[in-house]
């Protein structure tokens, strides 16, 4: 005979197994991802506990929280025990995590390496389903004065207005530029269009005594740097 759903509620577990109390007594760092999600959803279903349900949800995305954050409400609700309210709660919690990562990136204002650029721009570009092309405008201390989206949906030389790039650079007092765009496909290999556009902007900037310091291609978890690969 199946146990009632009530027995799978967190409040009915033994104290050693309750993730809420575990967080309270031992701190949040000791909890697994499944235990944290179990706290969010509160209960499982008649066949499994909240932690077991959370483990099954995580397994469906290879235990990747970024991938979990991309699931739609409908996809979350396909799991037995996840109704609309729980799906919304999970989505809201993961969105807060994404925004927190973005807030952390905003604190980084000085660029000292390609990794700094990746940390600044990955929260913005890393999970997008489409391509976007951005420009970072830097002063002579390599601090970011401004970052602008230049195009959306693809990257070709015709989509980038070089005059607009340089006009903005002059307006903000930039002395160098960093080009950034994402590859939703996950591939890090620069296309010929990527190379041509980099050269086009580099040559145009030199006429105004500005430098293109780098061009990064960003995916969800990694990046390619033209500067690091000696392609500038």
C-alpha positions as CSV (number, residue, x, y, z in Angstrom):
1,X,0.0,0.0,0.0
2,X,1.4,3.4,-1.0
3,X,2.1,6.0,1.6
4,X,0.1,9.1,1.6
5,X,1.6,12.3,0.2
6,X,1.7,13.7,3.7
7,X,4.4,11.3,4.8
8,X,6.7,12.7,2.1
9,X,6.4,16.3,3.3
10,X,9.7,17.6,4.6
11,X,8.1,18.4,8.0
12,X,7.4,14.7,8.6
13,X,10.9,13.5,8.0
14,X,13.4,12.6,10.8
15,X,15.2,15.7,11.9
16,X,18.5,14.4,10.5
17,X,17.0,14.2,7.0
18,X,15.2,17.6,7.0
19,X,17.1,20.0,4.7
20,X,15.5,23.0,6.3
21,X,16.9,22.1,9.7
22,X,20.2,21.0,8.1
23,X,20.6,24.4,6.6
24,X,19.7,26.1,9.8
25,X,22.0,24.0,12.0
26,X,24.9,23.4,9.6
27,X,24.7,26.2,7.0
28,X,23.7,26.4,3.4
29,X,27.0,25.2,2.0
30,X,26.6,21.7,3.2
31,X,23.3,21.1,1.3
32,X,23.3,19.4,-2.1
33,X,21.5,21.0,-5.0
34,X,18.8,18.4,-4.6
35,X,18.3,19.3,-1.0
36,X,18.1,23.0,-1.8
37,X,15.5,22.3,-4.5
38,X,13.6,20.1,-2.0
39,X,13.3,23.1,0.3
40,X,11.9,25.1,-2.6
41,X,9.2,22.6,-3.5
42,X,8.4,21.5,0.0
43,X,7.1,18.0,-0.8
44,X,7.3,15.3,-3.3
45,X,4.5,13.0,-4.5
46,X,2.9,9.8,-3.2
47,X,5.8,7.7,-4.6
48,X,8.9,9.8,-3.7
49,X,10.2,12.4,-1.3
50,X,11.0,16.0,-2.2
51,X,14.7,15.2,-2.4
52,X,14.1,12.1,-4.6
53,X,11.9,14.2,-6.9
54,X,14.5,17.0,-6.9
55,X,17.2,14.4,-7.8
56,X,15.1,13.1,-10.7
57,X,14.6,16.7,-12.0
58,X,18.3,17.4,-11.8
59,X,19.2,14.1,-13.5
60,X,17.0,15.1,-16.5
61,X,19.3,18.1,-17.1
62,X,22.6,16.2,-16.3
63,X,22.7,18.0,-12.9
64,X,23.3,21.3,-14.7
65,X,21.6,24.2,-12.9
66,X,22.0,26.5,-15.9
67,X,20.1,23.9,-18.0
68,X,17.5,23.6,-15.2
69,X,16.9,27.4,-15.4
70,X,16.1,27.1,-19.1
71,X,13.2,24.6,-18.5
72,X,9.8,26.1,-19.2
73,X,6.9,25.9,-16.7
74,X,5.3,23.3,-18.9
75,X,8.5,21.1,-18.9
76,X,8.8,21.4,-15.1
77,X,5.1,20.4,-14.7
78,X,5.7,17.2,-16.6
79,X,7.3,15.8,-13.4
80,X,4.8,14.1,-11.2
81,X,4.5,16.2,-8.0
82,X,5.3,19.5,-9.7
83,X,2.2,21.6,-10.3
84,X,2.0,25.1,-11.6
85,X,2.8,26.7,-8.2
86,X,5.9,24.6,-7.6
87,X,7.1,25.1,-11.2
88,X,6.7,28.9,-10.8
89,X,8.6,28.8,-7.5
90,X,11.5,26.8,-9.0
91,X,11.7,29.2,-12.0
92,X,11.6,32.3,-9.7
93,X,14.4,30.9,-7.5
94,X,16.6,30.1,-10.5
95,X,16.0,33.5,-12.0
96,X,17.1,35.1,-8.8
97,X,20.3,33.1,-8.9
98,X,20.9,34.3,-12.5
99,X,20.3,37.9,-11.5
100,X,22.6,37.6,-8.6
101,X,25.4,36.4,-10.9
102,X,24.7,39.4,-13.1
103,X,24.9,41.7,-10.1
104,X,28.3,40.1,-9.2
105,X,29.5,40.8,-12.8
106,X,28.5,44.4,-12.5
107,X,31.1,44.9,-9.7
108,X,33.9,44.0,-12.2
109,X,34.8,47.3,-13.8
110,X,38.5,46.8,-14.7
111,X,39.6,44.4,-17.4
112,X,42.9,42.7,-16.9
113,X,42.4,39.5,-18.9
114,X,40.0,37.7,-21.2
115,X,38.6,35.8,-18.2
116,X,37.5,39.2,-16.8
117,X,35.5,39.9,-20.0
118,X,34.0,36.4,-19.8
119,X,32.9,36.9,-16.2
120,X,31.4,40.3,-17.1
121,X,29.5,39.2,-20.2
122,X,28.6,35.5,-19.7
123,X,25.6,36.3,-17.5
124,X,24.3,38.6,-20.3
125,X,25.1,36.4,-23.3
126,X,25.8,32.9,-22.1
127,X,22.3,31.5,-22.1
128,X,20.7,33.4,-25.0
129,X,19.1,31.3,-27.8
130,X,20.2,33.8,-30.4
131,X,23.4,35.7,-31.2
132,X,24.1,39.2,-29.9
133,X,27.1,41.4,-30.7
134,X,28.3,43.8,-28.0
135,X,31.1,46.4,-27.6
136,X,32.9,47.2,-24.4
137,X,34.4,50.7,-24.3
138,X,37.4,51.1,-22.0
139,X,39.5,54.1,-20.7
140,X,43.3,54.2,-20.5
141,X,43.1,52.2,-17.2
142,X,41.2,49.4,-18.9
143,X,38.1,50.3,-16.9
144,X,34.7,49.7,-18.6
145,X,33.1,53.0,-19.4
146,X,30.1,51.6,-21.2
147,X,28.9,48.4,-22.8
148,X,26.5,48.5,-25.7
149,X,24.6,45.9,-27.7
150,X,25.3,46.5,-31.4
151,X,23.3,43.8,-33.1
152,X,20.9,41.0,-32.3
153,X,20.1,37.8,-34.2
154,X,23.3,37.2,-36.2
155,X,26.8,38.5,-36.9
156,X,27.9,39.8,-40.3
157,X,29.8,42.9,-41.4
158,X,26.6,44.4,-42.7
159,X,24.9,44.3,-39.3
160,X,27.7,46.3,-37.6
161,X,27.7,50.0,-38.2
162,X,31.4,50.9,-37.7
163,X,30.6,54.6,-37.7
164,X,28.2,54.1,-34.8
165,X,30.8,52.1,-32.8
166,X,33.4,54.9,-33.2
167,X,31.0,57.7,-32.6
168,X,30.0,56.1,-29.3
169,X,33.7,55.6,-28.4
170,X,34.5,59.3,-29.0
171,X,31.4,60.3,-26.9
172,X,32.4,58.3,-23.9
173,X,36.1,59.0,-24.2
174,X,37.2,55.4,-24.9
175,X,40.7,54.6,-25.9
176,X,40.2,50.9,-26.6
177,X,37.4,48.5,-27.5
178,X,36.6,44.8,-26.8
179,X,34.3,43.0,-29.1
180,X,32.0,40.3,-27.7
181,X,29.4,38.0,-29.2
182,X,27.9,34.6,-28.3
183,X,27.5,31.3,-30.1
184,X,24.3,29.7,-28.9
185,X,25.4,26.5,-30.8
186,X,28.1,26.0,-28.2
187,X,30.9,26.0,-30.8
188,X,33.9,28.2,-30.0
189,X,35.4,28.3,-33.5
190,X,35.4,31.8,-35.0
191,X,33.7,31.9,-38.4
192,X,35.2,33.8,-41.4
193,X,32.6,36.5,-40.7
194,X,33.9,36.8,-37.1
195,X,37.4,37.3,-38.4
196,X,36.5,39.7,-41.1
197,X,34.5,41.9,-38.7
198,X,37.3,41.9,-36.2
199,X,39.7,43.1,-38.8
200,X,37.3,45.7,-40.1
201,X,36.8,47.3,-36.6
202,X,40.5,47.0,-35.8
203,X,41.5,49.0,-38.9
204,X,38.8,51.6,-38.5
205,X,39.7,52.1,-34.8
206,X,43.4,52.7,-35.6
207,X,42.5,55.8,-37.6
208,X,41.3,57.4,-34.4
209,X,44.2,56.1,-32.3
210,X,42.0,53.5,-30.6
211,X,42.8,49.8,-30.1
212,X,40.7,46.7,-30.4
213,X,42.1,44.8,-27.5
214,X,40.2,41.6,-28.0
215,X,37.2,39.8,-29.5
216,X,35.6,37.1,-27.4
217,X,33.2,34.4,-28.5
218,X,31.1,33.3,-25.5
219,X,29.2,30.1,-24.9
220,X,27.3,29.0,-21.8
221,X,30.4,27.6,-20.1
222,X,33.5,28.8,-22.0
223,X,35.0,31.4,-24.4
224,X,37.4,31.9,-27.2
225,X,39.7,35.0,-27.2
226,X,41.2,36.4,-30.4
227,X,43.9,38.0,-28.3
228,X,44.8,34.9,-26.4
229,X,45.1,33.0,-29.7
230,X,47.3,35.8,-31.3
231,X,44.7,36.6,-33.9
232,X,44.7,40.3,-33.5
